[in-house]
Amino acid sequence: MQPFSVDIFSQRRKQLLDAIGEDGIAIFTSPPERKRSNDTSYPFRPSSDIVYLSGFEEANTVLVFAPGSEDGDFIMFVNKRDPLKETWDGRRYGPEGAKDPFGADAAFTIEEFKEKLPQYFYKREALYFTRDGHVWDDFILDKLTQLRFGRDGKSGPRVLIDGREIVHDMRLRKSEDEIAVMRKSAKIASQAHELAMRHTHPGMMEFEIQAIIENHFHKNGAPFPAYTSIVGGGDNATILHYIENRSELQSGDVLLIDAGCEYHYYASDITRSFPVSGKFSAAQRDVYEAVLEVEINTINAAKVGQPYGAIHNMARDGIIDALHQLKILKESKEEILEKELFKKYYPHRSGHYLGMDVHDVGAYSERDGSWKTLQAGMVITVEPGLYFPAHDTDLPEEIRGLGIRIEDDILITDKGPENLTASCPKSVADLEAIIGSKS
């Protein structure tokens, strides 16, 4: 069941229509179903933009926003009803069933799109559309070219604008309704991480931990992870996007879990790192607490008006200080920055936007090149880390094969940053009290 009222989708569409103006037309297309092997497909995940604007979830969908057209301002093109296909693959709305529940002024079968598109193009000044590799890209852009010169006496749009800019800027700041859904997504993911901590013990397989986490997602109304779960023990934790999850957990290793769920299409994204056997070694604790201090300081700095780049720079500078304290890097801070020596152990940025996509949409900079400032309603991740591969013989032996990343989901508010994932344990004392307690 959709958590948002029809009025919310209507308000979003009005904002889009106001932005494109009476002379504009905007088109959004869904991704196709993707073949997995032979005659099986991957589970379909609709376009975030289409869901954001309409709540509609079926494949082979096109949304057209054409202010003042004879069919209305908002037109949907969807799969037709087919009893035989629905017997195999599930129910469809069809044009008749889609129109009213999703607020369309008119709805037609997807097969009618080619015939009807030109009438929406006539006398328009600008087309808001983005080539996304979908099946309709070439047709839409070819039709734009044909009508641009008006050789049949009917002219079409002469300007092509990236259609994502308007909607993605809208998506950047979450409404109270969206924040409520993101709180739930964060809560489910936090519980899943804690459950994994309680069941972890040496001898388990990484995929067993993944199963515990994703089972909790599914049981609590989040049927999909927001991204492929990362469960890496020991040296596997030094691979940033390690997803094989096939190794056995060893006593003395630190386990890094980066996993979040998608609840009503809104993502959570949490990383925790903790000792498989329940106790950090002294060297592991030093690294862990250094990263944790950087994370906490960076979260506290994530306030309204702060340039986004300053958040990353603060985390980066904190990591450089930690590398000095740990005696991993001995060069001056100026030399480390100039030569980017820190990237050997901290190769990624401090975080990203979070929303309907785990790496959510929206610009990080303004058109003049300056950083976009944080605003109330934005949600970002903060995720500093240090990665010391086992093969790096320049490192002290006691920290080789150690990867530490700590990540939380932060809502920017006028009262300061709010950690949506604060309930997920991360202090050394809390972790060591919890790990393996259900084993």
BANU-736329 format. One record per residue (C-alpha): x, y, z; residue number from 1. Coordinates in nm, 4 decimals. Layout:
BEGIN
X	Y	Z	NUM;
...
***
This chain:
BEGIN
0.0000	0.0000	0.0000	1;
0.1330	0.3423	-0.1021	2;
0.2238	0.5495	0.2110	3;
0.1488	0.8818	0.0421	4;
-0.1883	1.0351	-0.0351	5;
-0.2939	1.1171	-0.3908	6;
-0.2747	1.4860	-0.2951	7;
0.1007	1.4595	-0.2423	8;
0.1557	1.3273	-0.5946	9;
-0.0749	1.5969	-0.7297	10;
0.1280	1.8673	-0.5538	11;
0.4513	1.7294	-0.6973	12;
0.3076	1.7248	-1.0481	13;
0.1811	2.0826	-1.0119	14;
0.5288	2.1919	-0.9097	15;
0.6729	2.0232	-1.2187	16;
0.4075	2.1704	-1.4495	17;
0.4665	2.5193	-1.3093	18;
0.8383	2.4779	-1.3698	19;
0.8125	2.3704	-1.7350	20;
0.5510	2.6360	-1.8136	21;
0.2739	2.6430	-2.0719	22;
0.5205	2.6119	-2.3613	23;
0.7016	2.3088	-2.2211	24;
0.6478	1.9351	-2.2349	25;
0.8110	1.6807	-2.0054	26;
0.8371	1.3063	-2.0668	27;
0.9479	1.0375	-1.8218	28;
0.9936	0.6751	-1.9268	29;
1.0301	0.3634	-1.7165	30;
1.3203	0.1204	-1.7474	31;
1.2392	-0.2064	-1.9234	32;
1.2306	-0.5409	-1.7514	33;
1.5797	-0.6934	-1.7637	34;
1.6511	-1.0527	-1.8592	35;
1.8486	-1.2444	-1.5972	36;
1.9028	-1.5648	-1.7933	37;
1.7198	-1.7467	-2.0712	38;
1.3502	-1.6832	-1.9964	39;
1.3811	-1.5403	-1.6442	40;
1.3958	-1.1720	-1.5517	41;
1.5364	-0.9692	-1.2666	42;
1.2706	-0.8397	-1.0264	43;
1.1428	-0.5175	-1.1785	44;
1.2189	-0.1933	-0.9979	45;
1.0370	0.1107	-1.1431	46;
1.1925	0.4460	-1.2146	47;
1.2221	0.6540	-0.8982	48;
1.1094	0.9638	-1.0875	49;
0.7937	0.7927	-1.2150	50;
0.7091	0.6647	-0.8684	51;
0.7816	1.0079	-0.7211	52;
0.5459	1.1814	-0.9630	53;
0.2656	0.9262	-0.9776	54;
0.3104	0.6295	-0.7430	55;
0.2760	0.3998	-1.0482	56;
0.4975	0.0906	-1.0368	57;
0.4521	-0.1034	-1.3618	58;
0.7085	-0.1496	-1.6382	59;
0.6634	-0.0069	-1.9900	60;
0.5216	0.3191	-1.8599	61;
0.5529	0.6692	-2.0056	62;
0.4365	0.9834	-1.8266	63;
0.3702	1.2933	-2.0380	64;
0.3268	1.6404	-1.8890	65;
0.1786	1.8639	-2.1580	66;
0.0103	2.1728	-2.0081	67;
-0.3124	2.2611	-2.1856	68;
-0.3196	1.9659	-2.4255	69;
-0.6578	1.8352	-2.5404	70;
-0.5982	1.5247	-2.3266	71;
-0.5110	1.7317	-2.0203	72;
-0.1921	1.8262	-1.8395	73;
-0.0911	1.4785	-1.7199	74;
-0.1184	1.1757	-1.9470	75;
-0.0175	0.8159	-1.8738	76;
0.0741	0.5430	-2.1218	77;
0.0651	0.1972	-1.9634	78;
0.0416	-0.1731	-2.0435	79;
-0.2983	-0.2848	-2.1650	80;
-0.4920	-0.5496	-1.9750	81;
-0.4166	-0.9025	-2.0961	82;
-0.5886	-1.1840	-1.9009	83;
-0.3524	-1.4524	-2.0314	84;
-0.0354	-1.2568	-1.9496	85;
-0.1764	-1.1545	-1.6135	86;
-0.2335	-1.5220	-1.5327	87;
0.1402	-1.5746	-1.5687	88;
0.2914	-1.2464	-1.4514	89;
0.0387	-1.0734	-1.2285	90;
-0.2339	-0.8117	-1.2512	91;
-0.2099	-0.4893	-1.4478	92;
-0.4077	-0.1681	-1.4114	93;
-0.4527	-0.1004	-1.7801	94;
-0.5497	0.2512	-1.8971	95;
-0.8983	0.2272	-1.7479	96;
-0.7701	0.1219	-1.4069	97;
-0.4731	0.3596	-1.3963	98;
-0.6398	0.6913	-1.4773	99;
-0.8295	0.7774	-1.1583	100;
-0.6164	0.6151	-0.8831	101;
-0.3032	0.7853	-1.0143	102;
-0.4557	1.1213	-1.0952	103;
-0.4118	1.1191	-1.4735	104;
-0.6215	1.3439	-1.6921	105;
-0.6076	1.0691	-1.9554	106;
-0.4551	0.7230	-1.9863	107;
-0.3812	0.5158	-2.2961	108;
-0.2072	0.1910	-2.3844	109;
0.1659	0.2066	-2.4388	110;
0.1048	0.0988	-2.7981	111;
-0.0738	0.4314	-2.8594	112;
0.2235	0.6421	-2.7537	113;
0.3831	0.6644	-3.0992	114;
0.0620	0.7836	-3.2583	115;
-0.0268	1.0414	-2.9931	116;
0.3128	1.1928	-2.9091	117;
0.3286	1.4392	-3.2044	118;
0.0083	1.6141	-3.0961	119;
0.1657	1.6947	-2.7588	120;
0.4783	1.8332	-2.9307	121;
0.3006	2.0893	-3.1512	122;
0.3651	2.4530	-3.0589	123;
0.5864	2.3599	-2.7649	124;
0.9043	2.5552	-2.7116	125;
1.1022	2.3122	-2.4914	126;
1.1142	1.9373	-2.4350	127;
1.2234	1.8250	-2.0891	128;
1.3583	1.4757	-2.1430	129;
1.6632	1.2674	-2.0624	130;
1.8081	0.9825	-2.2659	131;
1.8274	0.6978	-2.0167	132;
1.8913	0.3983	-2.2411	133;
1.5235	0.3049	-2.2419	134;
1.3343	0.1697	-2.5410	135;
1.1650	0.5030	-2.6219	136;
1.4767	0.7210	-2.6363	137;
1.5405	0.7075	-3.0102	138;
1.1746	0.7467	-3.1067	139;
1.1218	1.0535	-2.8887	140;
1.4405	1.2262	-3.0033	141;
1.3841	1.1364	-3.3697	142;
1.0326	1.2796	-3.3507	143;
1.1758	1.5928	-3.1900	144;
1.4166	1.6345	-3.4829	145;
1.1413	1.5811	-3.7404	146;
0.9117	1.8408	-3.5875	147;
1.1777	2.0932	-3.4980	148;
1.1761	2.2429	-3.8484	149;
0.7974	2.2268	-3.9049	150;
0.8124	2.1152	-4.2679	151;
0.4506	1.9961	-4.2495	152;
0.3407	2.3304	-4.1087	153;
0.3402	2.2032	-3.7538	154;
0.6438	2.2831	-3.5425	155;
0.7666	2.1096	-3.2294	156;
1.0057	2.1945	-2.9466	157;
1.3273	2.3657	-3.0487	158;
1.4989	2.3319	-2.7137	159;
1.5933	2.0065	-2.5388	160;
1.6477	2.0321	-2.1629	161;
1.7561	1.7624	-1.9196	162;
1.4235	1.6671	-1.7636	163;
1.5879	1.5411	-1.4480	164;
1.7027	1.8797	-1.3216	165;
1.3620	1.9990	-1.2037	166;
1.2457	1.6728	-1.0466	167;
1.5810	1.5909	-0.8926	168;
1.5968	1.9298	-0.7270	169;
1.2455	1.8644	-0.5908	170;
1.3574	1.5255	-0.4576	171;
1.6591	1.6729	-0.2805	172;
1.4548	1.8183	0.0058	173;
1.2262	1.5647	0.1703	174;
0.8772	1.6453	0.2930	175;
0.7543	1.5403	0.6376	176;
0.5763	1.2450	0.4774	177;
0.8960	1.1309	0.3082	178;
1.0950	1.1772	0.6277	179;
0.8472	0.9541	0.8126	180;
0.9063	0.6775	0.5576	181;
1.2831	0.7253	0.5779	182;
1.2687	0.7007	0.9584	183;
1.0999	0.3619	0.9174	184;
1.3556	0.2481	0.6609	185;
1.6360	0.3540	0.8958	186;
1.4735	0.1755	1.1899	187;
1.4370	-0.1536	1.0007	188;
1.7986	-0.1398	0.8837	189;
1.9265	-0.0491	1.2308	190;
1.7440	-0.3463	1.3809	191;
1.8854	-0.5758	1.1125	192;
2.2424	-0.4680	1.1861	193;
2.1957	-0.5210	1.5588	194;
2.0444	-0.8638	1.4920	195;
2.3503	-0.9535	1.2830	196;
2.5812	-0.8392	1.5625	197;
2.4017	-1.0568	1.8162	198;
2.4324	-1.3685	1.5986	199;
2.7915	-1.3211	1.4776	200;
3.0557	-1.5680	1.5879	201;
3.3719	-1.7199	1.4384	202;
3.3042	-1.9970	1.1880	203;
2.9941	-1.8384	1.0346	204;
2.9884	-1.7626	0.6660	205;
2.9509	-1.4080	0.5445	206;
2.6385	-1.5062	0.3499	207;
2.4768	-1.6307	0.6711	208;
2.5058	-1.2797	0.8137	209;
2.3654	-1.1392	0.4899	210;
2.0695	-1.3782	0.5188	211;
1.9954	-1.2639	0.8759	212;
1.9953	-0.8996	0.7687	213;
1.7883	-0.9367	0.4525	214;
1.5402	-1.1717	0.6210	215;
1.4723	-0.8958	0.8742	216;
1.4239	-0.6466	0.5925	217;
1.1674	-0.8688	0.4246	218;
0.9806	-0.9549	0.7441	219;
0.9336	-0.5866	0.8184	220;
0.7909	-0.4707	0.4882	221;
1.1124	-0.3911	0.3032	222;
1.1276	-0.6680	0.0425	223;
1.4505	-0.5485	-0.1199	224;
1.7867	-0.4267	0.0036	225;
1.8597	-0.0736	-0.1150	226;
2.1801	-0.2072	-0.2746	227;
2.3735	-0.5327	-0.2742	228;
2.4692	-0.5995	0.0871	229;
2.8395	-0.5880	0.1719	230;
2.9453	-0.8389	0.4380	231;
3.3238	-0.8549	0.4506	232;
3.5323	-1.0169	0.7205	233;
3.9030	-0.9465	0.7666	234;
4.0831	-0.8415	0.4506	235;
3.7561	-0.8507	0.2550	236;
3.6564	-0.5366	0.4456	237;
3.9326	-0.3454	0.2658	238;
3.7463	-0.3923	-0.0661	239;
3.5013	-0.1036	-0.0784	240;
3.2284	-0.2784	-0.2786	241;
3.2921	-0.6370	-0.1737	242;
2.9720	-0.8327	-0.2475	243;
3.0853	-1.1938	-0.2871	244;
3.0042	-1.2630	0.0800	245;
3.1355	-1.6203	0.0589	246;
3.4181	-1.6350	0.3139	247;
3.4228	-1.7849	0.6618	248;
3.4474	-1.5435	0.9537	249;
3.7680	-1.5874	1.1503	250;
3.8381	-1.5206	1.5178	251;
4.0390	-1.2022	1.5538	252;
3.9003	-1.0437	1.2378	253;
3.6825	-0.7347	1.2144	254;
3.3621	-0.7706	1.0126	255;
3.2385	-0.4781	0.8029	256;
2.8684	-0.4762	0.7108	257;
2.7310	-0.2136	0.4739	258;
2.3602	-0.2842	0.4288	259;
2.0373	-0.0897	0.4017	260;
1.6808	-0.1603	0.3004	261;
1.4328	-0.0020	0.0627	262;
1.1032	0.0719	0.2343	263;
0.8325	0.2062	0.0015	264;
1.1158	0.3012	-0.2366	265;
1.3104	0.5018	0.0240	266;
1.6582	0.3793	0.1111	267;
1.8550	0.3469	0.4297	268;
2.2324	0.3005	0.4245	269;
2.4275	0.1873	0.7316	270;
2.7804	0.0597	0.7802	271;
2.9083	-0.0947	1.0997	272;
3.2440	-0.2606	1.1716	273;
3.2945	-0.4893	1.4712	274;
3.5122	-0.7790	1.5932	275;
3.3925	-1.1267	1.4962	276;
3.5012	-1.2733	1.8297	277;
3.3427	-0.9943	2.0357	278;
3.6531	-0.8007	2.1457	279;
3.8699	-0.5538	1.9573	280;
4.2449	-0.5970	1.9824	281;
4.4255	-0.2883	2.1096	282;
4.5383	-0.1942	1.7573	283;
4.1926	-0.2515	1.6105	284;
4.0347	-0.0405	1.8835	285;
4.2719	0.2478	1.8151	286;
4.1780	0.2526	1.4471	287;
3.8082	0.2074	1.5191	288;
3.7895	0.4881	1.7745	289;
3.9841	0.7203	1.5437	290;
3.7296	0.6650	1.2642	291;
3.4381	0.6940	1.5074	292;
3.5638	1.0280	1.6358	293;
3.5860	1.1589	1.2789	294;
3.2335	1.0369	1.2040	295;
3.0805	1.1963	1.5144	296;
3.2561	1.5293	1.4549	297;
3.1469	1.5332	1.0909	298;
2.7846	1.4553	1.1802	299;
2.7819	1.7385	1.4329	300;
2.9024	1.9798	1.1628	301;
2.6243	1.8880	0.9173	302;
2.4097	2.1970	0.9752	303;
2.1887	2.4182	0.7619	304;
2.4012	2.6588	0.5577	305;
2.7148	2.4454	0.5639	306;
2.8630	2.3955	0.2141	307;
2.8461	2.0269	0.1258	308;
3.2139	2.0222	0.0330	309;
3.3075	2.1427	0.3799	310;
3.1559	1.8251	0.5252	311;
3.3804	1.6062	0.3129	312;
3.6842	1.8226	0.3857	313;
3.6231	1.7984	0.7578	314;
3.6069	1.4188	0.7411	315;
3.9142	1.4073	0.5177	316;
4.1135	1.6293	0.7532	317;
4.0055	1.4192	1.0505	318;
4.1205	1.1036	0.8749	319;
4.4563	1.2658	0.7967	320;
4.4963	1.3527	1.1657	321;
4.4094	0.9917	1.2518	322;
4.6698	0.8593	1.0086	323;
4.9246	1.0828	1.1791	324;
4.8236	0.9671	1.5271	325;
4.8384	0.6035	1.4177	326;
5.1835	0.6727	1.2649	327;
5.0690	0.5421	0.9269	328;
5.1602	0.8663	0.7479	329;
5.4503	1.0813	0.8672	330;
5.4504	1.3563	0.6031	331;
5.3179	1.7039	0.6772	332;
4.9491	1.7696	0.6305	333;
5.0308	2.0042	0.3424	334;
5.2265	1.7329	0.1591	335;
4.9594	1.4717	0.2301	336;
4.6939	1.6983	0.0800	337;
4.9047	1.8066	-0.2166	338;
4.9975	1.4492	-0.3117	339;
4.6656	1.3025	-0.1871	340;
4.8591	1.0417	0.0104	341;
4.5553	0.9784	0.2310	342;
4.3687	0.8238	-0.0630	343;
4.5751	0.5072	-0.0288	344;
4.3835	0.4374	0.2920	345;
4.0733	0.6554	0.2462	346;
3.9845	0.6557	-0.1252	347;
3.6195	0.7639	-0.1116	348;
3.4237	1.0724	-0.0163	349;
3.2600	1.1238	0.3211	350;
2.9037	1.0528	0.2059	351;
2.6244	1.1245	-0.0392	352;
2.2594	1.2236	-0.0649	353;
2.0062	0.9614	0.0421	354;
1.6441	0.9179	-0.0628	355;
1.4598	0.7104	-0.3214	356;
1.7997	0.6063	-0.4567	357;
2.0752	0.5074	-0.2191	358;
2.3085	0.7481	-0.3995	359;
2.0274	0.9919	-0.4374	360;
1.9786	1.2546	-0.7036	361;
2.0379	1.6269	-0.6889	362;
2.3298	1.8552	-0.7660	363;
2.6178	1.8883	-0.5206	364;
2.7258	2.2218	-0.6660	365;
2.5648	2.5372	-0.7975	366;
2.5991	2.6554	-1.1563	367;
2.8797	2.8926	-1.0565	368;
3.0823	2.5970	-0.9297	369;
3.0340	2.6660	-0.5597	370;
2.9192	2.3877	-0.3303	371;
2.5473	2.3575	-0.2633	372;
2.4750	2.4369	0.0999	373;
2.2886	2.1983	0.3267	374;
1.9202	2.2782	0.3657	375;
1.6503	2.1537	0.5988	376;
1.4924	1.8384	0.4588	377;
1.8063	1.7028	0.2953	378;
1.9251	1.3592	0.4037	379;
2.2922	1.2678	0.3685	380;
2.5165	0.9860	0.4777	381;
2.8352	1.0375	0.6756	382;
3.0781	0.7483	0.6277	383;
3.4501	0.7966	0.6948	384;
3.6707	0.4905	0.6854	385;
4.0230	0.3492	0.6894	386;
4.1326	0.0457	0.4890	387;
4.4578	-0.1378	0.5473	388;
4.4988	-0.4277	0.2973	389;
4.6789	-0.7413	0.4100	390;
4.9262	-0.7181	0.1212	391;
5.0530	-0.3721	0.2249	392;
5.3831	-0.4518	0.3969	393;
5.4401	-0.0831	0.4769	394;
5.1722	-0.1143	0.7456	395;
5.2237	-0.2464	1.0986	396;
5.1443	-0.6168	1.0977	397;
4.8760	-0.5858	1.3653	398;
4.6489	-0.3760	1.1399	399;
4.7027	-0.5447	0.8049	400;
4.3765	-0.6855	0.6709	401;
4.1683	-0.4370	0.8714	402;
3.8884	-0.2302	0.7199	403;
3.6827	0.0111	0.9293	404;
3.3907	0.2162	0.7992	405;
3.1148	0.3700	1.0110	406;
2.8123	0.5184	0.8369	407;
2.4917	0.6848	0.9522	408;
2.1963	0.8545	0.7814	409;
2.1644	1.2208	0.8752	410;
1.8579	1.4411	0.8357	411;
1.9395	1.8112	0.8095	412;
1.7013	2.0197	1.0206	413;
1.6811	2.3808	1.1358	414;
1.7579	2.2553	1.4870	415;
2.0725	2.0707	1.3822	416;
2.1576	1.7278	1.2391	417;
1.9340	1.4355	1.3333	418;
2.0865	1.0883	1.3124	419;
1.8122	0.8636	1.1729	420;
2.0227	0.5533	1.2455	421;
2.1350	0.6488	1.5953	422;
1.9742	0.3365	1.7452	423;
2.2235	0.1132	1.5623	424;
2.5065	0.0404	1.8117	425;
2.8516	0.1766	1.7325	426;
3.0414	0.2572	2.0544	427;
3.3113	0.0078	2.1473	428;
3.1362	-0.0705	2.4758	429;
2.7982	-0.1311	2.3109	430;
2.9435	-0.3439	2.0332	431;
3.1465	-0.5637	2.2654	432;
2.8412	-0.6168	2.4879	433;
2.6198	-0.7206	2.1978	434;
2.8357	-0.9264	1.9598	435;
2.7599	-1.2961	1.9797	436;
2.5063	-1.2567	2.2593	437;
2.2583	-1.4841	2.0736	438;
2.5162	-1.7382	1.9596	439;
***
